């Protein structure tokens, strides 16, 4: 299982990883453009669980911070 943390801007991927590296320090996969149109990077937490930090380029966050797009549909 991979847990994901989505950020509002592409630059946020690196910002989250910089902060995580100070605590966990294990990067599993370097940052890269993703096949689904976004940008992501992976790290492992101290227990070894993989986390994805992602910026979903074509998806949108509503005013409450809920992520919409792809198969998630659109806000009404």
PDB file with one MODEL, atoms N, CA, C and O in Angstrom:
MODEL        1
ATOM      1  N   UNK A   1       0.850  -1.170   0.000  1.00  0.00           N
ATOM      2  CA  UNK A   1       0.000   0.000   0.000  1.00  0.00           C
ATOM      3  C   UNK A   1       0.896   1.233   0.000  1.00  0.00           C
ATOM      4  O   UNK A   1       1.933   1.261   0.662  1.00  0.00           O
ATOM      5  N   UNK A   2       0.488   2.236  -0.740  1.00  0.00           N
ATOM      6  CA  UNK A   2       1.179   3.520  -0.752  1.00  0.00           C
ATOM      7  C   UNK A   2       0.202   4.580  -0.289  1.00  0.00           C
ATOM      8  O   UNK A   2      -0.923   4.654  -0.784  1.00  0.00           O
ATOM      9  N   UNK A   3       0.618   5.386   0.639  1.00  0.00           N
ATOM     10  CA  UNK A   3      -0.189   6.521   1.086  1.00  0.00           C
ATOM     11  C   UNK A   3       0.224   7.732   0.266  1.00  0.00           C
ATOM     12  O   UNK A   3       1.392   7.863  -0.101  1.00  0.00           O
ATOM     13  N   UNK A   4      -0.720   8.617  -0.025  1.00  0.00           N
ATOM     14  CA  UNK A   4      -0.407   9.780  -0.851  1.00  0.00           C
ATOM     15  C   UNK A   4      -0.768  11.074  -0.145  1.00  0.00           C
ATOM     16  O   UNK A   4      -1.767  11.162   0.569  1.00  0.00           O
ATOM     17  N   UNK A   5       0.066  12.065  -0.364  1.00  0.00           N
ATOM     18  CA  UNK A   5      -0.184  13.421   0.118  1.00  0.00           C
ATOM     19  C   UNK A   5      -0.180  14.301  -1.122  1.00  0.00           C
ATOM     20  O   UNK A   5       0.853  14.431  -1.779  1.00  0.00           O
ATOM     21  N   UNK A   6      -1.312  14.904  -1.453  1.00  0.00           N
ATOM     22  CA  UNK A   6      -1.418  15.764  -2.626  1.00  0.00           C
ATOM     23  C   UNK A   6      -1.211  17.211  -2.225  1.00  0.00           C
ATOM     24  O   UNK A   6      -1.703  17.663  -1.191  1.00  0.00           O
ATOM     25  N   UNK A   7      -0.475  17.931  -3.059  1.00  0.00           N
ATOM     26  CA  UNK A   7      -0.171  19.332  -2.788  1.00  0.00           C
ATOM     27  C   UNK A   7      -0.805  20.219  -3.852  1.00  0.00           C
ATOM     28  O   UNK A   7      -1.119  19.764  -4.952  1.00  0.00           O
ATOM     29  N   UNK A   8      -0.987  21.490  -3.509  1.00  0.00           N
ATOM     30  CA  UNK A   8      -1.683  22.427  -4.393  1.00  0.00           C
ATOM     31  C   UNK A   8      -0.855  22.878  -5.588  1.00  0.00           C
ATOM     32  O   UNK A   8      -1.414  23.217  -6.631  1.00  0.00           O
ATOM     33  N   UNK A   9       0.479  22.887  -5.452  1.00  0.00           N
ATOM     34  CA  UNK A   9       1.359  23.381  -6.511  1.00  0.00           C
ATOM     35  C   UNK A   9       2.511  22.410  -6.722  1.00  0.00           C
ATOM     36  O   UNK A   9       2.893  21.683  -5.805  1.00  0.00           O
ATOM     37  N   UNK A  10       3.062  22.397  -7.925  1.00  0.00           N
ATOM     38  CA  UNK A  10       4.162  21.493  -8.260  1.00  0.00           C
ATOM     39  C   UNK A  10       5.341  21.668  -7.302  1.00  0.00           C
ATOM     40  O   UNK A  10       5.966  20.686  -6.902  1.00  0.00           O
ATOM     41  N   UNK A  11       5.644  22.908  -6.936  1.00  0.00           N
ATOM     42  CA  UNK A  11       6.765  23.185  -6.039  1.00  0.00           C
ATOM     43  C   UNK A  11       6.552  22.574  -4.657  1.00  0.00           C
ATOM     44  O   UNK A  11       7.508  22.338  -3.919  1.00  0.00           O
ATOM     45  N   UNK A  12       5.303  22.325  -4.319  1.00  0.00           N
ATOM     46  CA  UNK A  12       4.984  21.742  -3.024  1.00  0.00           C
ATOM     47  C   UNK A  12       5.529  20.339  -2.848  1.00  0.00           C
ATOM     48  O   UNK A  12       5.772  19.911  -1.720  1.00  0.00           O
ATOM     49  N   UNK A  13       5.728  19.607  -3.953  1.00  0.00           N
ATOM     50  CA  UNK A  13       6.295  18.258  -3.865  1.00  0.00           C
ATOM     51  C   UNK A  13       7.671  18.334  -3.211  1.00  0.00           C
ATOM     52  O   UNK A  13       7.951  17.601  -2.263  1.00  0.00           O
ATOM     53  N   UNK A  14       8.521  19.210  -3.710  1.00  0.00           N
ATOM     54  CA  UNK A  14       9.872  19.334  -3.153  1.00  0.00           C
ATOM     55  C   UNK A  14       9.839  19.871  -1.728  1.00  0.00           C
ATOM     56  O   UNK A  14      10.622  19.430  -0.887  1.00  0.00           O
ATOM     57  N   UNK A  15       8.955  20.808  -1.445  1.00  0.00           N
ATOM     58  CA  UNK A  15       8.861  21.370  -0.096  1.00  0.00           C
ATOM     59  C   UNK A  15       8.505  20.301   0.931  1.00  0.00           C
ATOM     60  O   UNK A  15       9.096  20.255   2.010  1.00  0.00           O
ATOM     61  N   UNK A  16       7.549  19.446   0.603  1.00  0.00           N
ATOM     62  CA  UNK A  16       7.163  18.376   1.529  1.00  0.00           C
ATOM     63  C   UNK A  16       8.310  17.380   1.688  1.00  0.00           C
ATOM     64  O   UNK A  16       8.594  16.932   2.799  1.00  0.00           O
ATOM     65  N   UNK A  17       8.971  17.030   0.575  1.00  0.00           N
ATOM     66  CA  UNK A  17      10.080  16.077   0.662  1.00  0.00           C
ATOM     67  C   UNK A  17      11.245  16.636   1.465  1.00  0.00           C
ATOM     68  O   UNK A  17      11.880  15.896   2.216  1.00  0.00           O
ATOM     69  N   UNK A  18      11.538  17.918   1.327  1.00  0.00           N
ATOM     70  CA  UNK A  18      12.605  18.535   2.123  1.00  0.00           C
ATOM     71  C   UNK A  18      12.293  18.413   3.608  1.00  0.00           C
ATOM     72  O   UNK A  18      13.165  18.098   4.418  1.00  0.00           O
ATOM     73  N   UNK A  19      11.052  18.665   3.943  1.00  0.00           N
ATOM     74  CA  UNK A  19      10.653  18.575   5.357  1.00  0.00           C
ATOM     75  C   UNK A  19      10.678  17.125   5.846  1.00  0.00           C
ATOM     76  O   UNK A  19      11.140  16.847   6.952  1.00  0.00           O
ATOM     77  N   UNK A  20      10.184  16.215   5.025  1.00  0.00           N
ATOM     78  CA  UNK A  20      10.181  14.799   5.405  1.00  0.00           C
ATOM     79  C   UNK A  20      11.603  14.262   5.543  1.00  0.00           C
ATOM     80  O   UNK A  20      11.878  13.462   6.437  1.00  0.00           O
ATOM     81  N   UNK A  21      12.501  14.693   4.670  1.00  0.00           N
ATOM     82  CA  UNK A  21      13.884  14.209   4.707  1.00  0.00           C
ATOM     83  C   UNK A  21      14.561  14.550   6.027  1.00  0.00           C
ATOM     84  O   UNK A  21      15.441  13.819   6.483  1.00  0.00           O
ATOM     85  N   UNK A  22      14.161  15.641   6.635  1.00  0.00           N
ATOM     86  CA  UNK A  22      14.740  16.022   7.922  1.00  0.00           C
ATOM     87  C   UNK A  22      14.378  15.008   9.009  1.00  0.00           C
ATOM     88  O   UNK A  22      15.086  14.894  10.010  1.00  0.00           O
ATOM     89  N   UNK A  23      13.291  14.277   8.818  1.00  0.00           N
ATOM     90  CA  UNK A  23      12.835  13.315   9.818  1.00  0.00           C
ATOM     91  C   UNK A  23      13.056  11.864   9.410  1.00  0.00           C
ATOM     92  O   UNK A  23      13.365  11.029  10.260  1.00  0.00           O
ATOM     93  N   UNK A  24      12.906  11.551   8.136  1.00  0.00           N
ATOM     94  CA  UNK A  24      12.986  10.151   7.708  1.00  0.00           C
ATOM     95  C   UNK A  24      14.183   9.852   6.819  1.00  0.00           C
ATOM     96  O   UNK A  24      14.815   8.805   6.957  1.00  0.00           O
ATOM     97  N   UNK A  25      14.495  10.756   5.917  1.00  0.00           N
ATOM     98  CA  UNK A  25      15.699  10.639   5.110  1.00  0.00           C
ATOM     99  C   UNK A  25      15.776   9.531   4.076  1.00  0.00           C
ATOM    100  O   UNK A  25      16.848   9.314   3.511  1.00  0.00           O
ATOM    101  N   UNK A  26      14.696   8.820   3.803  1.00  0.00           N
ATOM    102  CA  UNK A  26      14.769   7.734   2.834  1.00  0.00           C
ATOM    103  C   UNK A  26      13.915   8.052   1.612  1.00  0.00           C
ATOM    104  O   UNK A  26      12.699   7.858   1.630  1.00  0.00           O
ATOM    105  N   UNK A  27      14.547   8.536   0.561  1.00  0.00           N
ATOM    106  CA  UNK A  27      13.835   8.796  -0.690  1.00  0.00           C
ATOM    107  C   UNK A  27      13.811   7.498  -1.480  1.00  0.00           C
ATOM    108  O   UNK A  27      14.857   6.892  -1.715  1.00  0.00           O
ATOM    109  N   UNK A  28      12.634   7.072  -1.886  1.00  0.00           N
ATOM    110  CA  UNK A  28      12.481   5.819  -2.624  1.00  0.00           C
ATOM    111  C   UNK A  28      12.504   6.013  -4.132  1.00  0.00           C
ATOM    112  O   UNK A  28      12.962   5.143  -4.872  1.00  0.00           O
ATOM    113  N   UNK A  29      12.011   7.152  -4.578  1.00  0.00           N
ATOM    114  CA  UNK A  29      11.911   7.410  -6.012  1.00  0.00           C
ATOM    115  C   UNK A  29      12.083   8.907  -6.218  1.00  0.00           C
ATOM    116  O   UNK A  29      11.391   9.697  -5.577  1.00  0.00           O
ATOM    117  N   UNK A  30      12.994   9.313  -7.103  1.00  0.00           N
ATOM    118  CA  UNK A  30      13.200  10.744  -7.317  1.00  0.00           C
ATOM    119  C   UNK A  30      11.977  11.398  -7.955  1.00  0.00           C
ATOM    120  O   UNK A  30      11.120  10.726  -8.528  1.00  0.00           O
ATOM    121  N   UNK A  31      11.919  12.723  -7.841  1.00  0.00           N
ATOM    122  CA  UNK A  31      10.787  13.448  -8.424  1.00  0.00           C
ATOM    123  C   UNK A  31      10.786  13.265  -9.934  1.00  0.00           C
ATOM    124  O   UNK A  31      11.833  13.221 -10.580  1.00  0.00           O
ATOM    125  N   UNK A  32       9.583  13.161 -10.472  1.00  0.00           N
ATOM    126  CA  UNK A  32       9.455  12.985 -11.915  1.00  0.00           C
ATOM    127  C   UNK A  32       8.034  13.291 -12.360  1.00  0.00           C
ATOM    128  O   UNK A  32       7.090  13.262 -11.571  1.00  0.00           O
ATOM    129  N   UNK A  33       7.913  13.584 -13.650  1.00  0.00           N
ATOM    130  CA  UNK A  33       6.585  13.730 -14.227  1.00  0.00           C
ATOM    131  C   UNK A  33       5.936  12.352 -14.213  1.00  0.00           C
ATOM    132  O   UNK A  33       6.583  11.347 -14.505  1.00  0.00           O
ATOM    133  N   UNK A  34       4.656  12.316 -13.872  1.00  0.00           N
ATOM    134  CA  UNK A  34       3.939  11.046 -13.770  1.00  0.00           C
ATOM    135  C   UNK A  34       3.130  10.777 -15.037  1.00  0.00           C
ATOM    136  O   UNK A  34       2.733  11.705 -15.741  1.00  0.00           O
ATOM    137  N   UNK A  35       2.892   9.506 -15.314  1.00  0.00           N
ATOM    138  CA  UNK A  35       2.148   9.115 -16.512  1.00  0.00           C
ATOM    139  C   UNK A  35       0.726   9.667 -16.504  1.00  0.00           C
ATOM    140  O   UNK A  35       0.118   9.819 -17.564  1.00  0.00           O
ATOM    141  N   UNK A  36       0.186   9.971 -15.315  1.00  0.00           N
ATOM    142  CA  UNK A  36      -1.188  10.453 -15.211  1.00  0.00           C
ATOM    143  C   UNK A  36      -1.282  11.975 -15.329  1.00  0.00           C
ATOM    144  O   UNK A  36      -2.345  12.553 -15.097  1.00  0.00           O
ATOM    145  N   UNK A  37      -0.174  12.622 -15.687  1.00  0.00           N
ATOM    146  CA  UNK A  37      -0.198  14.050 -15.967  1.00  0.00           C
ATOM    147  C   UNK A  37       0.228  14.942 -14.834  1.00  0.00           C
ATOM    148  O   UNK A  37       0.187  16.164 -14.978  1.00  0.00           O
ATOM    149  N   UNK A  38       0.630  14.396 -13.727  1.00  0.00           N
ATOM    150  CA  UNK A  38       1.074  15.197 -12.590  1.00  0.00           C
ATOM    151  C   UNK A  38       2.568  15.072 -12.363  1.00  0.00           C
ATOM    152  O   UNK A  38       3.331  14.822 -13.296  1.00  0.00           O
ATOM    153  N   UNK A  39       2.973  15.244 -11.136  1.00  0.00           N
ATOM    154  CA  UNK A  39       4.382  15.240 -10.746  1.00  0.00           C
ATOM    155  C   UNK A  39       4.443  14.631  -9.357  1.00  0.00           C
ATOM    156  O   UNK A  39       3.654  15.006  -8.490  1.00  0.00           O
ATOM    157  N   UNK A  40       5.366  13.693  -9.122  1.00  0.00           N
ATOM    158  CA  UNK A  40       5.383  13.047  -7.814  1.00  0.00           C
ATOM    159  C   UNK A  40       6.772  12.579  -7.415  1.00  0.00           C
ATOM    160  O   UNK A  40       7.716  12.583  -8.206  1.00  0.00           O
ATOM    161  N   UNK A  41       6.856  12.176  -6.150  1.00  0.00           N
ATOM    162  CA  UNK A  41       8.086  11.641  -5.574  1.00  0.00           C
ATOM    163  C   UNK A  41       7.676  10.760  -4.399  1.00  0.00           C
ATOM    164  O   UNK A  41       6.622  10.978  -3.801  1.00  0.00           O
ATOM    165  N   UNK A  42       8.496   9.771  -4.064  1.00  0.00           N
ATOM    166  CA  UNK A  42       8.173   8.835  -2.988  1.00  0.00           C
ATOM    167  C   UNK A  42       9.253   8.836  -1.919  1.00  0.00           C
ATOM    168  O   UNK A  42      10.437   9.000  -2.211  1.00  0.00           O
ATOM    169  N   UNK A  43       8.820   8.649  -0.660  1.00  0.00           N
ATOM    170  CA  UNK A  43       9.764   8.458   0.437  1.00  0.00           C
ATOM    171  C   UNK A  43       9.196   7.410   1.384  1.00  0.00           C
ATOM    172  O   UNK A  43       8.008   7.090   1.329  1.00  0.00           O
ATOM    173  N   UNK A  44      10.049   6.879   2.251  1.00  0.00           N
ATOM    174  CA  UNK A  44       9.609   5.902   3.256  1.00  0.00           C
ATOM    175  C   UNK A  44       9.631   6.557   4.623  1.00  0.00           C
ATOM    176  O   UNK A  44      10.557   7.300   4.949  1.00  0.00           O
ATOM    177  N   UNK A  45       8.603   6.276   5.427  1.00  0.00           N
ATOM    178  CA  UNK A  45       8.579   6.798   6.794  1.00  0.00           C
ATOM    179  C   UNK A  45       9.433   5.881   7.685  1.00  0.00           C
ATOM    180  O   UNK A  45       9.914   4.850   7.214  1.00  0.00           O
ATOM    181  N   UNK A  46       9.628   6.237   8.960  1.00  0.00           N
ATOM    182  CA  UNK A  46      10.495   5.437   9.825  1.00  0.00           C
ATOM    183  C   UNK A  46      10.056   3.973   9.980  1.00  0.00           C
ATOM    184  O   UNK A  46      10.875   3.116  10.312  1.00  0.00           O
ATOM    185  N   UNK A  47       8.776   3.684   9.742  1.00  0.00           N
ATOM    186  CA  UNK A  47       8.296   2.303   9.823  1.00  0.00           C
ATOM    187  C   UNK A  47       8.411   1.563   8.493  1.00  0.00           C
ATOM    188  O   UNK A  47       8.049   0.391   8.396  1.00  0.00           O
ATOM    189  N   UNK A  48       8.915   2.252   7.471  1.00  0.00           N
ATOM    190  CA  UNK A  48       9.099   1.628   6.166  1.00  0.00           C
ATOM    191  C   UNK A  48       7.930   1.747   5.210  1.00  0.00           C
ATOM    192  O   UNK A  48       7.975   1.190   4.113  1.00  0.00           O
ATOM    193  N   UNK A  49       6.876   2.466   5.604  1.00  0.00           N
ATOM    194  CA  UNK A  49       5.731   2.642   4.712  1.00  0.00           C
ATOM    195  C   UNK A  49       6.061   3.667   3.633  1.00  0.00           C
ATOM    196  O   UNK A  49       6.667   4.704   3.905  1.00  0.00           O
ATOM    197  N   UNK A  50       5.651   3.359   2.406  1.00  0.00           N
ATOM    198  CA  UNK A  50       5.903   4.260   1.285  1.00  0.00           C
ATOM    199  C   UNK A  50       4.848   5.354   1.238  1.00  0.00           C
ATOM    200  O   UNK A  50       3.656   5.099   1.408  1.00  0.00           O
ATOM    201  N   UNK A  51       5.310   6.570   1.003  1.00  0.00           N
ATOM    202  CA  UNK A  51       4.437   7.734   0.837  1.00  0.00           C
ATOM    203  C   UNK A  51       4.727   8.361  -0.519  1.00  0.00           C
ATOM    204  O   UNK A  51       5.881   8.502  -0.924  1.00  0.00           O
ATOM    205  N   UNK A  52       3.666   8.729  -1.203  1.00  0.00           N
ATOM    206  CA  UNK A  52       3.796   9.486  -2.441  1.00  0.00           C
ATOM    207  C   UNK A  52       3.423  10.929  -2.125  1.00  0.00           C
ATOM    208  O   UNK A  52       2.405  11.188  -1.485  1.00  0.00           O
ATOM    209  N   UNK A  53       4.244  11.856  -2.573  1.00  0.00           N
ATOM    210  CA  UNK A  53       3.897  13.275  -2.517  1.00  0.00           C
ATOM    211  C   UNK A  53       3.640  13.662  -3.966  1.00  0.00           C
ATOM    212  O   UNK A  53       4.521  13.528  -4.814  1.00  0.00           O
ATOM    213  N   UNK A  54       2.434  14.143  -4.250  1.00  0.00           N
ATOM    214  CA  UNK A  54       2.045  14.353  -5.640  1.00  0.00           C
ATOM    215  C   UNK A  54       1.357  15.689  -5.858  1.00  0.00           C
ATOM    216  O   UNK A  54       0.671  16.218  -4.983  1.00  0.00           O
ATOM    217  N   UNK A  55       1.564  16.208  -7.048  1.00  0.00           N
ATOM    218  CA  UNK A  55       0.841  17.381  -7.532  1.00  0.00           C
ATOM    219  C   UNK A  55       0.035  16.909  -8.740  1.00  0.00           C
ATOM    220  O   UNK A  55       0.617  16.564  -9.768  1.00  0.00           O
ATOM    221  N   UNK A  56      -1.291  16.888  -8.632  1.00  0.00           N
ATOM    222  CA  UNK A  56      -2.141  16.442  -9.734  1.00  0.00           C
ATOM    223  C   UNK A  56      -2.465  17.605 -10.674  1.00  0.00           C
ATOM    224  O   UNK A  56      -3.383  18.382 -10.409  1.00  0.00           O
ATOM    225  N   UNK A  57      -1.721  17.723 -11.755  1.00  0.00           N
ATOM    226  CA  UNK A  57      -1.811  18.875 -12.656  1.00  0.00           C
ATOM    227  C   UNK A  57      -3.216  19.158 -13.174  1.00  0.00           C
ATOM    228  O   UNK A  57      -3.623  20.317 -13.242  1.00  0.00           O
ATOM    229  N   UNK A  58      -3.951  18.135 -13.536  1.00  0.00           N
ATOM    230  CA  UNK A  58      -5.254  18.334 -14.165  1.00  0.00           C
ATOM    231  C   UNK A  58      -6.424  18.259 -13.198  1.00  0.00           C
ATOM    232  O   UNK A  58      -7.578  18.399 -13.604  1.00  0.00           O
ATOM    233  N   UNK A  59      -6.138  18.042 -11.943  1.00  0.00           N
ATOM    234  CA  UNK A  59      -7.190  17.948 -10.939  1.00  0.00           C
ATOM    235  C   UNK A  59      -7.250  19.259 -10.179  1.00  0.00           C
ATOM    236  O   UNK A  59      -6.277  20.012 -10.167  1.00  0.00           O
ATOM    237  N   UNK A  60      -8.347  19.533  -9.563  1.00  0.00           N
ATOM    238  CA  UNK A  60      -8.544  20.802  -8.858  1.00  0.00           C
ATOM    239  C   UNK A  60      -8.952  20.566  -7.410  1.00  0.00           C
ATOM    240  O   UNK A  60      -9.614  19.580  -7.087  1.00  0.00           O
ATOM    241  N   UNK A  61      -8.549  21.474  -6.560  1.00  0.00           N
ATOM    242  CA  UNK A  61      -8.979  21.481  -5.167  1.00  0.00           C
ATOM    243  C   UNK A  61     -10.094  22.510  -5.028  1.00  0.00           C
ATOM    244  O   UNK A  61      -9.997  23.602  -5.588  1.00  0.00           O
ATOM    245  N   UNK A  62     -11.153  22.179  -4.289  1.00  0.00           N
ATOM    246  CA  UNK A  62     -12.199  23.171  -4.064  1.00  0.00           C
ATOM    247  C   UNK A  62     -11.817  24.056  -2.875  1.00  0.00           C
ATOM    248  O   UNK A  62     -10.729  23.914  -2.316  1.00  0.00           O
ATOM    249  N   UNK A  63     -12.706  24.961  -2.494  1.00  0.00           N
ATOM    250  CA  UNK A  63     -12.415  25.911  -1.414  1.00  0.00           C
ATOM    251  C   UNK A  63     -12.190  25.238  -0.064  1.00  0.00           C
ATOM    252  O   UNK A  63     -11.596  25.831   0.837  1.00  0.00           O
ATOM    253  N   UNK A  64     -12.659  24.008   0.078  1.00  0.00           N
ATOM    254  CA  UNK A  64     -12.472  23.265   1.328  1.00  0.00           C
ATOM    255  C   UNK A  64     -11.214  22.407   1.319  1.00  0.00           C
ATOM    256  O   UNK A  64     -10.908  21.745   2.311  1.00  0.00           O
ATOM    257  N   UNK A  65     -10.474  22.414   0.193  1.00  0.00           N
ATOM    258  CA  UNK A  65      -9.273  21.597   0.086  1.00  0.00           C
ATOM    259  C   UNK A  65      -9.529  20.187  -0.384  1.00  0.00           C
ATOM    260  O   UNK A  65      -8.632  19.345  -0.332  1.00  0.00           O
ATOM    261  N   UNK A  66     -10.752  19.906  -0.850  1.00  0.00           N
ATOM    262  CA  UNK A  66     -11.083  18.586  -1.377  1.00  0.00           C
ATOM    263  C   UNK A  66     -10.576  18.484  -2.808  1.00  0.00           C
ATOM    264  O   UNK A  66     -10.761  19.406  -3.601  1.00  0.00           O
ATOM    265  N   UNK A  67      -9.943  17.377  -3.137  1.00  0.00           N
ATOM    266  CA  UNK A  67      -9.382  17.162  -4.463  1.00  0.00           C
ATOM    267  C   UNK A  67     -10.431  16.563  -5.390  1.00  0.00           C
ATOM    268  O   UNK A  67     -11.101  15.590  -5.041  1.00  0.00           O
ATOM    269  N   UNK A  68     -10.571  17.164  -6.600  1.00  0.00           N
ATOM    270  CA  UNK A  68     -11.526  16.696  -7.601  1.00  0.00           C
ATOM    271  C   UNK A  68     -10.801  16.499  -8.916  1.00  0.00           C
ATOM    272  O   UNK A  68      -9.864  17.233  -9.231  1.00  0.00           O
ATOM    273  N   UNK A  69     -11.230  15.509  -9.685  1.00  0.00           N
ATOM    274  CA  UNK A  69     -10.676  15.308 -11.013  1.00  0.00           C
ATOM    275  C   UNK A  69     -10.599  13.841 -11.356  1.00  0.00           C
ATOM    276  O   UNK A  69     -10.833  12.975 -10.512  1.00  0.00           O
ATOM    277  N   UNK A  70     -10.265  13.566 -12.620  1.00  0.00           N
ATOM    278  CA  UNK A  70     -10.174  12.176 -13.044  1.00  0.00           C
ATOM    279  C   UNK A  70     -11.456  11.439 -12.725  1.00  0.00           C
ATOM    280  O   UNK A  70     -12.548  11.946 -12.985  1.00  0.00           O
ATOM    281  N   UNK A  71     -11.336  10.262 -12.170  1.00  0.00           N
ATOM    282  CA  UNK A  71     -12.510   9.451 -11.827  1.00  0.00           C
ATOM    283  C   UNK A  71     -13.244   9.982 -10.604  1.00  0.00           C
ATOM    284  O   UNK A  71     -14.323   9.488 -10.275  1.00  0.00           O
ATOM    285  N   UNK A  72     -12.679  10.987  -9.918  1.00  0.00           N
ATOM    286  CA  UNK A  72     -13.344  11.563  -8.745  1.00  0.00           C
ATOM    287  C   UNK A  72     -14.503  12.474  -9.121  1.00  0.00           C
ATOM    288  O   UNK A  72     -15.325  12.827  -8.276  1.00  0.00           O
ATOM    289  N   UNK A  73     -14.564  12.852 -10.392  1.00  0.00           N
ATOM    290  CA  UNK A  73     -15.654  13.719 -10.822  1.00  0.00           C
ATOM    291  C   UNK A  73     -15.353  15.191 -10.598  1.00  0.00           C
ATOM    292  O   UNK A  73     -14.199  15.582 -10.424  1.00  0.00           O
ATOM    293  N   UNK A  74     -16.401  15.999 -10.604  1.00  0.00           N
ATOM    294  CA  UNK A  74     -16.254  17.446 -10.449  1.00  0.00           C
ATOM    295  C   UNK A  74     -17.125  17.923  -9.301  1.00  0.00           C
ATOM    296  O   UNK A  74     -18.142  17.307  -8.982  1.00  0.00           O
ATOM    297  N   UNK A  75     -16.719  19.028  -8.681  1.00  0.00           N
ATOM    298  CA  UNK A  75     -17.586  19.579  -7.642  1.00  0.00           C
ATOM    299  C   UNK A  75     -18.885  20.090  -8.244  1.00  0.00           C
ATOM    300  O   UNK A  75     -18.898  20.588  -9.370  1.00  0.00           O
ATOM    301  N   UNK A  76     -19.972  19.967  -7.501  1.00  0.00           N
ATOM    302  CA  UNK A  76     -21.253  20.471  -8.006  1.00  0.00           C
ATOM    303  C   UNK A  76     -21.570  21.827  -7.451  1.00  0.00           C
ATOM    304  O   UNK A  76     -22.612  22.398  -7.773  1.00  0.00           O
TER     305      UNK A  76
ENDMDL
END
